[in-house]
Amino acid sequence: MKTQKINLLLIGITLGALIYFFIWGFGFIGNANKLIFVISVFLGVFMAFNIGGNDVANSFGTSVGSGTLTITQALCIAAVFEASGAIIAGGEVTASIRSGIIDFGGSHIHPSDFIYIMMSALFAAGAWLLFASKHGLPVSTTHAIVGGIVGSGVTLGFLMNNPEISALGLVQWGKIGKIASSWVLSPLLGGLISYGVFWLIKHYILDYNKYAQIRIDRIKREKKALRKLHKKTFETLDDIQKIAYAEAVNHDIYAMKDPDFDPSELDSDYYKKIVNLDRKKEGLKSHRALEFGIPAVAGIGAFVISSMLIFKGLQNLDLGLSDIHNYLIIGMVTVVTWLLMFIFAKTLRRSDLHKSTFLMFSWLQVLTACGFAFSHGSNDIANAVGPFAAILDTLASGSINGDSPVPPQIMVMFAVALIVGLWFVGKEVIATVGTNLTEIHPASGFSAELASAIVVMVASVLGLPISSTHVLIGAILGIGVVNGNTNWSLMKPIGLAWIITLPASSFLAAVMFIVLRHVI
């Protein structure tokens, strides 16, 4: 019943957004071809829908698979942070998608052919993503849209039959080569960093807490046995001995209320032994990893995620901040996060270590998921918005422009489609990422997300060609290697899907381009 209500709500929101968008769009394009606009809207929304079903689902797979979030909670987080990233910071990253793959510079392409190229790319990428999502295969949406633009662009080159234009020469093959290299580089880097991060967390935090809990449980059993022995011994005493013993016990209880009491002042053997066991437990320093290890990891995570947000998620906005300002903000976020987690750990001193560890890493995983969602929304939404915005601008102006502002109405409409796609077709990809590749819990899920963020940031700085989707899959494999439970057989279809993505979307786009050119 709850699912049906959410389904109806999302359908209603989508229909309402579409109606508004069509009304706005008809006014924006003026006297341009309304049929092309309507078809383009459906193709663009279709692409955004499938980005949500594959890319967004891939991003939230570890959080849902670990049990930190339910699919409904993931939907709510995505609705806020993915949409915010897309609307606030996603409008300026479309130039490379529009014109960075095919060189239209000296080709004198007719505006209608340019529109057909982008329409074909949206259809092809969306169709391939839908196929991959329904089979639970996380693939790169960027590779899919690039393949679509390449396929339709090369097809136009052949159809133009111009001896001065080489169809294959239109393609910027250097970028295609980078995509091919990312098939290996992305999962390899993700796996290596994730392996290192999770090994350290497992060795110095999880295993430490595990063995500390074993010793605590042993002390608890000793206390329990001591109580039984105390009760049994007390029952064997005569009345006079019971009175004397009860006085000694009452004296000890009163004495132990003083925080500075001296154990040598205790009268009963029972409480002397209880105090010794308590001191033995205190000497274990069982919460050391909880109070120092996890806050330190949280600080590192805050540093990486805030850096990714500022230098990648918000880099498209002119906020007027210098590098010094950015570094100070990152520093403050890091210190505050460390301090909050340290205080939080202090409040869990009397709680079960396993449950406390689960709880703290669950919070960290939610925070990293939110940061990832915002950064993802601000960048990968361009794979749908870029081609559509190019279509809309060309319809409105009647000419091909290299770049132009993206109206906020597009960002809102496509952000809605993104969220709806996550809900309706994202469950299979979430299952693959969250449970089928390896077993995920909050600590390992956080490690995978942190490792992915580190790789994405470092790759951005060094200019390495990587796919965030492939990086995360590699990071999850790294977790599985540490735990020794990786499902390597599932990587065969996933790896094949990565390789097929570009040629498959190219082929579909080529077919669609021919159809559009002859039908419309």
Steps between C-alpha positions, in 0.01 A plus 500: 500500500782737592681420174186570298460840667861591417449379142191719458671797664803478270285452191291801600808716557647393166179574307467837669862587421457388138187712449674807640812428298308468172319828564829673578684333211245594233546862598880468509541356147250739339406391148746210482392143422271395787510130409879485528479680833242256639699195386821652638337562839395137527846381389676731747275399789545136395878542523483675840260231624752231412793691650301481823435130451864413440747767609310631803406145602867407473591789731251392769554125463748467787282703740190290426692172485659558840165562661588861584221632278181353362418557136239756609756690709748487212230646277445787746873576523534483123198727461667767714870470419500371140238757404682777690829413332334497159307825546759700695823395330413284200425758235858582403646159420333429169745650253718190461195280446369735234815554299790320659455161330432578133684780321229699321730796441552492127225260395224754428237277653137601460331582833238228445773236461664622819166465679457146365848410626412607852154339490653172379763513772235551771293211370795262461657578838165481678406171335834339584484623859148360536616162369799501736290608798238230449783243499660653810813615314657829621647676196635846425236748385777724366632221278145431380428859393845536346439182300165635386649828377783315325263257326260763371779745414698245299179390324437859394855519370443200274158626383638843408721329239738795497854410382637787707358352821616173653216342699741330739712814511215687669553295814749622759659160543726616780196526727376161386842354586472648850163331539650165400786544747251575776358146469818378668626807685176582686427165669870440563548829686169461681588147606850583621398805705193324640707197596746721690232711671286206609799289607609779735148549635449125542837443666513801733130557574273206418735222613610702803136546604426136428775369728423765764138387500611138546701602810210709632263206457749279686507746792120514498487121524746511791279757673194287444675194639621705798145615576374140490782391730429793734132410521574131554759579770268742675229233520737263685566751782315492830293797613773675698749462210237631254450813713875563520547438129205724411653781708831456315322509163300810594820669616664421165201624300507829692880530467490439123271799451801720572688540166829517691445193715795270577437132411706401806223644718249244373394233751338231279694269270212522254532872433879482505479254212232710325726806518794300366287385204383857435858626502599215273226608259609864523857395426391347171450850351221338301364831366836632378426417134149638538613828654819560299498275192153571363513880560836507320352308206199734509731801480679354197165422339375853565819641347460293182124548458511875570792533255299311238199724559696825482741420219277270294136542603505881535782585262243605238372784719680831528484534878780755519704282736878484478697182553579615855127533570433154358776340707378672817146373439631147444709527817204616708276223368772244576558618857128533581429152364786351703384678815134398460589135444735507801222636723255251351742216579527623862123462540524134392747387767244277671353364177582177322815548290365326190178701504689824568739436211207419269321819608800732454590365157133517400505875569824537305357307208191721490721812496720368219190391305359853527827653380526253215139567399555876479824465303342239273195717434717801415711307248332196346167672435689662210478168314129566452488878524789564258348350185149623584616855574684496167178393326294768674751775426526399135119494464467842660783671314496306172880459516760280668666673794805367679363584843204674660341532843282210617156620614420390859173347378703230322696423815183465709323280244797270456567486875144373548556236232825399670324428830208319336744277309678403823169387652357309205800331337787535748434201724689246286818711486473570874482124560810441286707770666367455853476124543588289197866594447597457864349537845479863604459646850527866608878493557578334166241713319655815642846373399384444141343846478803668658740315269290598199501864606878492546553352153260746335672796667855386426409410142345846451817667625732280289273496195464121499213357292269320744135409529343548844274201434794274421697639796222411745467147361876456536478634856233243588717225353785623721273457804420147386869415465568610859208289625571213262144484365506674160253373239742504207255319270273807503784715369493317166166647385579836664841525329346397168229766542770764558674409175175472304353829627673728250454288183144400598387857552686603181311240297162591648567870437602435141174313433294767674673779309415340166137458611468860618661639186257316276182526707498851645 
